[in-house]
């Protein structure tokens, strides 16, 4: 069995990130492969070099009692949140060589966890030209087509479908993700992301014969206002064709626990409960 803990939008260094870190620690077992962080690893404008003290304050110290590796991807705040275009996001890639726990080997990459193949994307298309986006697409499609594992999970920072404040993907990302799913030779089961600081499970129909689940889990360190819910987003980009169904929404802090076997994959969504415990909000079973 594969066991992973997944969340995003963590890097505040404050009591909220610490609360979710305590939740992680309580859910770690001898079967846990890793923790996965889905971007916005360091608020508010990323890091300035591998010696930036924020790596210690907003990652190493927060997760010091969690003795499994972390795998991360880049969010918009890690790129500088539109305030900087100085390549600072690459310091988070470089930090992989300076930490025993932090793993972000490239802007986009593939990582195998037992019977799960994870494909980590860099969805910050605002700062990428057409050729860069196309190169990422070609590389990731090649990796997906080579996959030998049962379960295939795409991970990005930005939302594909979400009823949170950021809403659905912009046109370039919508096309990129849809083309990846349609043209891959292997079925993709999940798209997991952060960006919106809420939890969503949305069933997205790609075509008559293809569908997958979009999971938003940007609840690792920054609470949202409970009123940030926009149910009209579920209609998708074409108002004449409803292509998705909202199965679950929650604005609370927390994380997703993923367990997979050869036959099925189970996602359990946890929220804080009491001073140290967790409460289960929703379960998704995929066969």
Rosetta silent file (secondary structure, phi, psi, omega in degrees, C-alpha in Angstrom):
SEQUENCE: XXXXXXXXXXXXXXXXXXXXXXXXXXXXXXXXXXXXXXXXXXXXXXXXXXXXXXXXXXXXXXXXXXXXXXXXXXXXXXXXXXXXXXXXXXXXXXXXXXXXXXXXXXXXXXXXXXXXXXXXXXXXXXXXXXXXXXXXXXXXXXXXXXXXXXXXXXXXXXXXXXXXXXXXXXXXXXXXXXXXXXXXXXXXXXXXXXXXXXXXXXXXXXXXXXXXXXXXXXXXXXXXXXXXXXXXXXXXXXXXXXXXXXXXXXXXXXXXXXXXXXXXXXXXXXXXXXXXXXXXXXXXXXX
SCORE:     score description
SCORE:     0.000 S_00000001
   1 L     0.000  138.019  174.122    0.000    0.000    0.000 S_00000001
   2 E   -95.602  136.208  178.089    1.120    3.534   -0.807 S_00000001
   3 E  -130.705  121.754 -179.501    0.446    6.208    1.822 S_00000001
   4 E  -132.887  149.148  172.973    0.929    9.929    1.075 S_00000001
   5 E  -115.509  129.989 -168.831   -0.077   13.160    2.806 S_00000001
   6 E  -133.022  132.745  172.077   -0.879   16.048    0.460 S_00000001
   7 E  -157.171 -178.655 -179.391   -1.626   19.741    0.923 S_00000001
   8 L  -153.838  173.842  177.344   -0.654   23.100   -0.553 S_00000001
   9 L    56.549   54.471 -170.028   -0.257   26.818    0.056 S_00000001
  10 L   -95.694  -33.166 -155.622    1.700   26.136    3.201 S_00000001
  11 L   -76.292   55.873  176.996    4.539   28.626    3.504 S_00000001
  12 L   -92.714  -30.507 -174.558    3.377   31.179    6.067 S_00000001
  13 L    75.253    6.397 -175.080    5.500   30.059    9.009 S_00000001
  14 L  -101.854 -169.318 -175.140    2.595   30.981   11.288 S_00000001
  15 H   -63.341  -28.373 -178.814    0.235   29.111   13.624 S_00000001
  16 H   -70.849  -44.431  176.502   -1.926   27.885   10.744 S_00000001
  17 H   -64.173  -40.202  178.668    0.939   26.141    8.968 S_00000001
  18 H   -62.982  -37.115  179.600    2.087   24.714   12.305 S_00000001
  19 H   -63.226  -44.074  179.161   -1.420   23.383   12.965 S_00000001
  20 H   -69.472  -34.043  175.625   -1.472   21.466    9.684 S_00000001
  21 H   -61.535  -39.500  176.151    2.082   20.235   10.340 S_00000001
  22 H   -63.298  -37.966  176.011    0.833   18.755   13.638 S_00000001
  23 H   -61.984  -44.932  177.694   -1.936   17.044   11.688 S_00000001
  24 H   -55.997  -49.524 -177.899    0.646   15.595    9.305 S_00000001
  25 H   -57.621  -40.679 -177.822    2.710   14.255   12.166 S_00000001
  26 H   -68.904  -21.790 -176.967   -0.324   12.547   13.716 S_00000001
  27 H   -99.679   -7.677  178.270   -1.147   10.785   10.425 S_00000001
  28 L   -65.404  135.377  174.845    2.363    9.551    9.588 S_00000001
  29 L  -129.931  176.919  177.870    2.724    5.763    9.698 S_00000001
  30 L   -66.335  -15.709  179.870    5.476    3.297    8.873 S_00000001
  31 L   -92.153   -3.788 -175.553    3.849    3.007    5.422 S_00000001
  32 E   -70.724  121.661  178.718    4.076    6.741    4.602 S_00000001
  33 E   -78.430  -44.896 -171.471    6.156    7.315    1.499 S_00000001
  34 E  -170.963  168.830  165.789    6.222   11.122    1.529 S_00000001
  35 E  -108.449  141.569 -178.462    4.413   14.418    2.007 S_00000001
  36 E  -117.604  127.996  178.261    3.480   16.376   -1.117 S_00000001
  37 E  -115.366  126.953 -168.319    3.204   20.200   -1.148 S_00000001
  38 L   -99.564   41.659  171.730    1.374   21.745   -4.091 S_00000001
  39 L    95.974  168.791 -166.372    3.036   25.146   -4.344 S_00000001
  40 L    54.584   56.379 -177.430    3.197   28.508   -2.603 S_00000001
  41 L   -74.620  -28.407 -178.848    5.843   26.928   -0.450 S_00000001
  42 L  -138.120  108.459  174.141    7.177   30.315    0.751 S_00000001
  43 L   -84.264  154.438   -1.076    4.930   33.369    1.130 S_00000001
  44 L   -99.102  -20.499 -173.986    4.699   36.132    0.034 S_00000001
  45 L  -130.211   34.142  174.848    7.255   36.483   -2.764 S_00000001
  46 L    74.401 -157.692 -174.162    9.335   33.309   -2.657 S_00000001
  47 L  -120.745  152.368 -179.412   13.004   33.016   -1.756 S_00000001
  48 L  -116.778   78.960 -179.764   16.110   34.945   -2.706 S_00000001
  49 L    94.891  158.916 -174.916   18.856   32.316   -2.901 S_00000001
  50 L   -71.344  -13.992  177.882   19.402   28.993   -1.153 S_00000001
  51 L   -93.541    3.539  178.397   20.620   30.723    2.027 S_00000001
  52 L   -56.516  127.476 -175.926   17.357   32.632    2.462 S_00000001
  53 L   -65.179  -14.742  178.398   16.360   32.154    6.107 S_00000001
  54 H   -64.230  -28.074  175.642   12.763   31.522    5.047 S_00000001
  55 H   -58.822  -37.723  177.901   13.719   27.963    4.114 S_00000001
  56 H   -75.021  -47.184 -172.387   14.409   27.393    7.799 S_00000001
  57 H   -72.908  -31.919 -172.179   11.499   29.411    9.193 S_00000001
  58 H  -114.049    4.896  175.203    8.786   28.235    6.801 S_00000001
  59 H  -140.564  -67.756 -171.302    9.892   24.683    6.053 S_00000001
  60 H   -58.613  -48.344 -177.691   12.709   23.034    8.023 S_00000001
  61 L   -70.856  -36.279 -178.267   11.586   24.149   11.503 S_00000001
  62 L   -64.900  -40.156 -173.407    7.906   23.640   10.776 S_00000001
  63 L  -108.885   22.011 -173.950    8.349   20.036    9.616 S_00000001
  64 L   -62.739  -25.489 -178.543   11.359   19.042   11.730 S_00000001
  65 L   -94.482    4.656  177.993    9.446   16.242   13.488 S_00000001
  66 L  -102.555  109.692 -169.831    8.177   14.694   10.245 S_00000001
  67 L   -98.805   48.790  171.992   10.740   12.095    9.193 S_00000001
  68 L  -133.315  158.917  178.746    9.693   11.458    5.601 S_00000001
  69 E   -69.991  154.411  173.831   10.749   13.255    2.412 S_00000001
  70 E  -111.847  138.415  173.730    8.733   16.152    0.986 S_00000001
  71 E  -118.795  131.756 -169.705    8.086   16.602   -2.732 S_00000001
  72 E  -129.102  165.152  169.115    7.097   20.069   -3.897 S_00000001
  73 L  -137.019  175.807 -172.171    6.176   22.131   -6.948 S_00000001
  74 L   -95.873  130.677  173.132    6.191   25.853   -7.720 S_00000001
  75 L  -103.312  176.503 -178.435    3.303   28.214   -7.017 S_00000001
  76 L   -64.543  -34.035  177.714    2.747   31.797   -8.127 S_00000001
  77 L   -69.540  -30.748  177.771    4.114   33.169   -4.841 S_00000001
  78 L   -68.830  -25.503  176.750    7.269   31.074   -5.317 S_00000001
  79 L   -83.698   -5.979 -179.305    7.767   32.830   -8.658 S_00000001
  80 L   112.658   -2.966  176.420    7.507   36.232   -6.943 S_00000001
  81 L    53.916   45.091  177.468    3.719   36.709   -7.152 S_00000001
  82 L    70.351   -3.198  179.432    3.991   39.122  -10.134 S_00000001
  83 L   -88.584  -23.309 -175.949    6.242   41.459   -8.127 S_00000001
  84 L  -135.637  145.054  175.033    9.542   39.957   -9.322 S_00000001
  85 L  -133.261   43.947 -173.541   10.797   38.385  -12.545 S_00000001
  86 L  -102.945   14.526  178.605   14.357   37.721  -11.425 S_00000001
  87 L    75.861   18.243 -176.041   14.292   33.922  -11.575 S_00000001
  88 L   -62.818  -23.572  179.283   13.981   33.571   -7.802 S_00000001
  89 L   -59.721  -27.831 -177.822   11.827   30.455   -8.217 S_00000001
  90 H   -70.952  -17.075  175.405   14.959   28.536   -9.237 S_00000001
  91 H   -66.485  -27.239  176.926   16.394   28.969   -5.737 S_00000001
  92 H   -74.565  -32.742  172.229   13.712   26.533   -4.586 S_00000001
  93 H   -66.158  -47.148 -178.418   14.872   24.042   -7.205 S_00000001
  94 H   -63.745  -30.093 -177.461   18.496   24.560   -6.127 S_00000001
  95 H   -64.183  -18.389  175.675   17.584   24.130   -2.453 S_00000001
  96 H   -53.589  -33.487 -178.846   16.983   20.438   -3.204 S_00000001
  97 H   -85.151    2.865 -177.004   20.762   20.003   -2.982 S_00000001
  98 H  -123.462    9.758 -177.431   20.915   21.727    0.413 S_00000001
  99 L  -139.380  143.052  176.223   18.202   19.860    2.330 S_00000001
 100 L   -80.578  -14.464 -170.871   17.683   16.278    3.436 S_00000001
 101 L  -115.259  -31.222 -173.571   13.900   16.669    3.256 S_00000001
 102 E   -83.868  123.711  178.322   13.081   19.146    0.444 S_00000001
 103 E  -128.613  107.481  174.558   12.734   17.623   -3.053 S_00000001
 104 L  -144.905   75.135 -167.641   12.033   19.900   -6.014 S_00000001
 105 L   -72.070  -18.011 -178.524   14.558   18.661   -8.573 S_00000001
 106 L  -160.504  166.600  178.893   13.231   20.612  -11.542 S_00000001
 107 L   -60.127  -33.377  173.410   10.457   23.030  -12.458 S_00000001
 108 L  -143.880  145.779 -172.367    8.478   19.992  -13.619 S_00000001
 109 E  -165.980  171.878  177.663    9.277   16.338  -13.058 S_00000001
 110 E  -115.044  140.734  176.528    8.040   12.790  -12.495 S_00000001
 111 E  -139.776  129.239  178.240    8.173   10.905   -9.204 S_00000001
 112 E   -94.542  130.330  171.778    7.188    7.298   -8.549 S_00000001
 113 E  -123.295   94.368 -178.872    5.652    6.331   -5.205 S_00000001
 114 L    56.774 -121.555 -178.448    5.064    2.583   -5.311 S_00000001
 115 L   -88.253   12.943  177.582    2.096    1.960   -7.613 S_00000001
 116 E  -113.381  131.743  170.096    1.518    5.722   -8.100 S_00000001
 117 E  -107.048  119.777  177.879    3.182    7.872  -10.733 S_00000001
 118 E  -102.729  134.621  179.489    3.063   11.576   -9.892 S_00000001
 119 E  -118.906  104.812 -175.652    3.647   14.158  -12.609 S_00000001
 120 E   -89.308  122.691 -177.024    4.556   17.531  -11.108 S_00000001
 121 L  -103.998  159.819  166.055    3.870   20.512  -13.385 S_00000001
 122 L  -109.313  100.325 -174.007    4.914   24.148  -13.386 S_00000001
 123 L   -92.365   14.475  179.003    1.591   25.851  -14.128 S_00000001
 124 L   -81.025   65.710 -174.054    2.945   29.409  -13.826 S_00000001
 125 H   -70.023  -17.711  179.852    2.259   30.090  -17.499 S_00000001
 126 H   -56.368  -31.092 -175.888    2.086   33.850  -16.930 S_00000001
 127 H  -108.400   12.843 -178.812    5.904   33.942  -17.020 S_00000001
 128 L  -118.376  139.185  177.414    6.449   31.295  -19.704 S_00000001
 129 L   -85.435  177.078 -174.889    6.428   31.810  -23.456 S_00000001
 130 H   -57.647  -43.873 -176.469    4.792   29.475  -25.966 S_00000001
 131 H   -65.025  -38.856  178.474    7.944   27.429  -26.589 S_00000001
 132 H   -64.863  -42.949  179.507    8.530   26.820  -22.857 S_00000001
 133 H   -64.661  -42.193 -179.707    4.953   25.696  -22.346 S_00000001
 134 H   -66.278  -38.739  177.906    5.119   23.419  -25.385 S_00000001
 135 H   -62.909  -42.794  176.980    8.407   21.901  -24.210 S_00000001
 136 H   -61.960  -44.311  179.169    6.876   21.117  -20.823 S_00000001
 137 H   -57.673  -49.174 -178.447    3.848   19.591  -22.536 S_00000001
 138 H   -61.958  -43.450 -179.186    5.989   17.362  -24.774 S_00000001
 139 H   -65.490  -43.780 -177.929    8.181   16.211  -21.895 S_00000001
 140 H   -70.280  -37.727  177.134    5.282   15.441  -19.560 S_00000001
 141 H   -62.021  -40.706  177.324    3.291   13.628  -22.252 S_00000001
 142 H   -61.632  -44.403  179.711    6.354   11.466  -22.923 S_00000001
 143 H   -65.447  -40.447  178.504    6.726   10.660  -19.212 S_00000001
 144 H   -63.714  -43.270 -178.707    3.038    9.808  -18.858 S_00000001
 145 H   -67.218  -23.537  176.817    3.154    7.517  -21.872 S_00000001
 146 H   -84.367  -10.072 -172.580    6.159    5.708  -20.367 S_00000001
 147 L   -60.492  137.118  179.004    4.397    5.181  -17.039 S_00000001
 148 L  -113.868   -1.111 -176.166    4.168    1.614  -15.793 S_00000001
 149 L   -89.999  156.936 -176.353    2.315    2.253  -12.531 S_00000001
 150 L   -62.306  -46.813 -171.633   -1.378    1.655  -11.917 S_00000001
 151 E  -108.330  134.807 -177.550   -2.284    5.160  -10.754 S_00000001
 152 E  -123.658  121.051 -174.520   -1.387    8.383  -12.566 S_00000001
 153 E  -123.998  120.532  171.602   -1.729   11.721  -10.804 S_00000001
 154 E   -86.599  136.645  177.111   -1.120   15.142  -12.365 S_00000001
 155 E  -128.361  130.885  173.312   -0.137   17.843   -9.880 S_00000001
 156 L  -140.010  174.597  176.047   -0.017   21.577  -10.508 S_00000001
 157 L   -87.710  -44.150 -173.142   -0.419   24.673   -8.406 S_00000001
 158 L   -80.326  151.452 -175.979   -3.196   26.425  -10.305 S_00000001
 159 L   -74.063  146.102  169.528   -6.769   25.208  -10.319 S_00000001
 160 L   -94.869  -55.767  168.976   -8.389   23.411  -13.240 S_00000001
 161 L  -127.380  137.156  178.160  -11.865   23.483  -11.721 S_00000001
 162 L  -162.257  142.511  173.473  -12.616   25.147   -8.383 S_00000001
 163 L   -95.022    8.572  175.851  -15.502   26.875   -6.624 S_00000001
 164 L   -81.016 -174.388 -171.624  -12.975   28.922   -4.627 S_00000001
 165 L   -63.846  -33.619 -179.975  -11.928   32.515   -5.232 S_00000001
 166 L   -78.618  -26.254  174.188   -9.438   31.858   -8.061 S_00000001
 167 L    73.937 -151.226 -172.917  -11.933   29.733   -9.932 S_00000001
 168 L   -81.772  165.529 -179.328  -11.297   27.755  -13.107 S_00000001
 169 L   -62.242  145.530  170.967   -8.168   27.530  -15.241 S_00000001
 170 L   -71.948  170.816 -168.060   -7.401   30.264  -17.738 S_00000001
 171 H   -58.568  -43.296 -177.073   -7.508   29.303  -21.414 S_00000001
 172 H   -63.574  -43.553 -179.850   -3.837   28.297  -21.821 S_00000001
 173 H   -71.228  -39.186  176.500   -3.871   26.014  -18.783 S_00000001
 174 H   -55.361  -48.275 -179.444   -7.302   24.603  -19.683 S_00000001
 175 H   -65.615  -43.433 -179.071   -5.984   23.637  -23.127 S_00000001
 176 H   -58.750  -51.122 -176.504   -2.693   22.291  -21.740 S_00000001
 177 H   -68.508  -43.734 -179.883   -4.349   20.017  -19.170 S_00000001
 178 H   -62.308  -42.958  179.142   -7.147   18.863  -21.431 S_00000001
 179 H   -64.694  -39.006  177.564   -4.704   17.996  -24.233 S_00000001
 180 H   -58.459  -45.823 -178.333   -2.490   16.066  -21.813 S_00000001
 181 H   -67.675  -44.816 -176.279   -5.416   13.932  -20.709 S_00000001
 182 H   -67.180  -40.329 -172.383   -6.840   13.420  -24.187 S_00000001
 183 H   -93.944   -5.696  177.004   -3.535   12.603  -25.898 S_00000001
 184 L   -72.714  145.928 -179.207   -1.937   10.464  -23.191 S_00000001
 185 L   -82.776  -10.685 -179.151   -1.872    6.762  -23.952 S_00000001
 186 L  -119.649  147.615  179.371   -2.589    5.918  -20.303 S_00000001
 187 L   -69.837  138.615  174.296   -5.568    7.037  -18.195 S_00000001
 188 L  -103.151  129.931 -170.762   -4.982    9.909  -15.757 S_00000001
 189 L   -96.215  -31.546 -174.988   -6.987    9.530  -12.572 S_00000001
 190 E  -141.353  147.540  160.253   -6.484   12.796  -10.680 S_00000001
 191 E  -118.544  120.006 -177.643   -5.469   16.408  -11.079 S_00000001
 192 E  -115.253  138.054 -176.244   -4.374   17.777   -7.680 S_00000001
 193 E  -152.667  173.958  172.048   -3.645   21.439   -6.984 S_00000001
 194 L  -116.654 -122.694  176.474   -3.643   24.248   -4.460 S_00000001
 195 L    75.347  -61.199  170.320   -3.996   27.990   -5.233 S_00000001
 196 L   -82.296  132.693 -174.666   -7.505   28.224   -3.787 S_00000001
 197 L   -87.711   59.324  179.385   -7.284   27.890   -0.009 S_00000001
 198 L  -149.551  176.540  174.780  -10.110   25.402    0.233 S_00000001
 199 E  -112.320  129.551  174.220  -10.824   21.733   -0.374 S_00000001
 200 E  -133.296  145.129  161.261  -12.748   20.647   -3.474 S_00000001
 201 E  -125.162  120.036 -176.449  -13.450   17.331   -5.141 S_00000001
 202 E  -128.809  126.956  175.047  -14.893   17.854   -8.620 S_00000001
 203 E   -87.746  119.708 -174.818  -15.646   15.145  -11.156 S_00000001
 204 E  -111.954  123.019  177.268  -14.650   16.496  -14.565 S_00000001
 205 E   -92.454  117.810 -178.358  -15.857   14.912  -17.791 S_00000001
 206 L   -85.843  -42.064  178.958  -13.283   15.364  -20.555 S_00000001
 207 L  -153.805 -174.705 -179.700  -15.139   13.471  -23.287 S_00000001
 208 L   -60.064  -29.526 -174.561  -17.769   10.786  -23.640 S_00000001
 209 L  -115.045    0.220 -176.136  -15.233    8.162  -22.581 S_00000001
 210 L  -128.895  136.033  173.812  -12.810   10.130  -20.381 S_00000001
 211 E  -154.495  164.336  176.420  -13.151   11.727  -16.971 S_00000001
 212 E  -156.315  173.900  178.230  -11.045   12.386  -13.893 S_00000001
 213 E  -104.331  130.881  171.953  -11.254   13.987  -10.461 S_00000001
 214 E   -97.321  121.631 -178.691   -9.988   17.504   -9.804 S_00000001
 215 E  -115.197  120.173  173.170   -8.843   17.856   -6.203 S_00000001
 216 E  -101.924  127.218 -178.100   -8.140   21.272   -4.699 S_00000001
 217 E  -144.723   55.396 -178.769   -6.249   21.080   -1.392 S_00000001
 218 L   -91.333   50.170 -168.966   -4.687   24.512   -0.840 S_00000001
 219 L  -120.781   32.191 -174.512   -5.318   24.366    2.901 S_00000001
 220 L   -92.955   -2.704 -177.538   -1.866   23.908    4.394 S_00000001
 221 L  -174.038   -5.141 -175.937   -1.267   27.284    5.979 S_00000001
 222 L  -139.112  106.111 -179.099   -3.588   30.147    4.979 S_00000001
 223 L   -68.418  150.551  174.545   -7.294   30.125    5.874 S_00000001
 224 L  -101.900  158.851  168.393   -9.906   31.496    3.462 S_00000001
 225 L   -68.403  135.977 -178.687  -13.022   33.446    4.252 S_00000001
 226 L   -58.055  -21.118 -174.961  -15.961   31.007    4.410 S_00000001
 227 L   -84.407   -3.348 -179.958  -17.833   33.152    1.871 S_00000001
 228 L   -79.385   70.547  178.509  -15.352   32.463   -0.962 S_00000001
 229 L  -134.254  121.578 -176.119  -17.618   29.961   -2.719 S_00000001
 230 L  -126.938   86.327 -172.501  -18.606   30.438   -6.360 S_00000001
 231 H   -64.540  -21.238  179.980  -20.775   27.511   -7.398 S_00000001
 232 H   -65.107  -20.098  179.394  -21.209   28.882  -10.919 S_00000001
 233 H   -62.065  -22.212 -176.796  -17.596   27.838  -11.662 S_00000001
 234 H   -68.092  -14.402  179.372  -18.771   24.265  -11.865 S_00000001
 235 H   -70.008  -24.211 -179.502  -20.368   25.076  -15.211 S_00000001
 236 L    83.942 -177.392 -174.249  -16.939   25.185  -16.869 S_00000001
 237 L   -71.749  -22.431 -179.397  -15.767   27.412  -19.764 S_00000001
 238 L  -109.322  105.618 -175.734  -18.705   26.577  -22.042 S_00000001
 239 L   -62.831  -16.149  179.738  -21.997   27.629  -20.412 S_00000001
 240 L   -83.968  -13.994 -177.414  -23.907   25.394  -22.839 S_00000001
 241 L  -129.558  109.018  175.966  -22.131   22.250  -21.648 S_00000001
 242 L   -81.527  110.683 -172.792  -21.936   21.400  -17.944 S_00000001
 243 L  -106.925    3.367 -175.475  -18.839   19.222  -17.782 S_00000001
 244 E  -144.696  158.898 -178.973  -18.268   18.907  -14.035 S_00000001
 245 E  -134.115  126.808  177.504  -19.933   17.999  -10.756 S_00000001
 246 E   -79.887  121.202  179.743  -18.982   19.279   -7.302 S_00000001
 247 E  -100.649  -27.441 -175.292  -18.770   16.380   -4.858 S_00000001
 248 E  -160.253  139.492  172.926  -17.211   18.115   -1.861 S_00000001
 249 E  -143.468  139.544  174.124  -16.216   21.577   -0.671 S_00000001
 250 E  -151.205  138.664  177.673  -14.730   22.789    2.610 S_00000001
 251 L   -92.285    2.343 -172.247  -13.020   26.081    3.561 S_00000001
 252 L   -80.971  155.414  170.034  -11.159   24.623    6.555 S_00000001
 253 L   -57.624  161.864  175.069   -7.431   24.085    6.974 S_00000001
 254 L   147.308 -160.602 -173.493   -6.193   20.538    6.505 S_00000001
 255 E  -153.346  171.278  176.843   -4.827   17.939    4.150 S_00000001
 256 E  -113.126  131.796  176.228   -5.588   14.969    1.937 S_00000001
 257 E  -105.200  121.853 -178.399   -4.462   11.470    2.846 S_00000001
 258 E  -109.554  128.020  174.040   -3.963    9.200   -0.172 S_00000001
 259 E  -127.488  132.778 -179.623   -3.844    5.409    0.094 S_00000001
 260 E  -134.949  145.610  173.194   -3.553    3.187   -2.945 S_00000001
 261 L  -127.320 -174.089  179.076   -3.442   -0.525   -3.639 S_00000001
 262 L   -68.143  -21.635 -175.107   -3.410   -2.517   -6.852 S_00000001
 263 L  -102.409  -32.302 -175.613   -7.224   -2.429   -6.913 S_00000001
 264 L  -152.636  168.404  177.628   -8.250    0.986   -5.644 S_00000001
 265 E  -131.768  132.398 -177.789   -7.221    4.426   -4.451 S_00000001
 266 E  -121.879  130.428  176.057   -8.750    6.172   -1.457 S_00000001
 267 E  -114.324  126.934  178.516   -8.536    9.879   -0.623 S_00000001
 268 E  -119.124  128.970 -176.344   -9.502   11.054    2.857 S_00000001
 269 E  -103.145  122.318 -174.914   -9.842   14.763    3.607 S_00000001
 270 E  -110.364  144.317  171.693   -8.922   15.846    7.126 S_00000001
 271 E  -124.534  159.842  177.770   -9.613   19.057    9.046 S_00000001
 272 E   -64.672  147.300  177.477   -8.298   20.107   12.476 S_00000001
 273 E  -145.104  120.524 -177.532  -10.262   18.919   15.496 S_00000001
 274 L    69.468 -156.001 -175.682   -9.549   20.015   19.045 S_00000001
 275 L   -81.704  -28.846 -175.397   -6.034   20.984   20.043 S_00000001
 276 L  -136.552  -15.783 -172.153   -4.167   18.167   18.302 S_00000001
 277 E   -86.404 -175.988  176.794   -6.588   15.818   16.550 S_00000001
 278 E  -132.735  159.104  174.842   -8.183   15.610   13.115 S_00000001
 279 E  -128.862  140.081  179.442  -11.677   15.000   11.832 S_00000001
 280 E   -82.204  126.526 -179.824  -12.578   13.320    8.541 S_00000001
 281 E   -99.016  -33.516 -174.212  -14.645   15.569    6.261 S_00000001
 282 E  -163.159  150.041  175.542  -14.940   13.481    3.095 S_00000001
 283 E  -129.876  137.189  176.893  -13.757   10.254    1.464 S_00000001
 284 E  -120.613  128.027 -179.683  -13.288    9.541   -2.241 S_00000001
 285 E  -114.858  123.991 -179.103  -12.958    5.967   -3.508 S_00000001
 286 E  -119.513  130.915  177.472  -11.565    5.348   -7.005 S_00000001
 287 L  -118.361    0.000    0.000  -11.458    1.933   -8.674 S_00000001
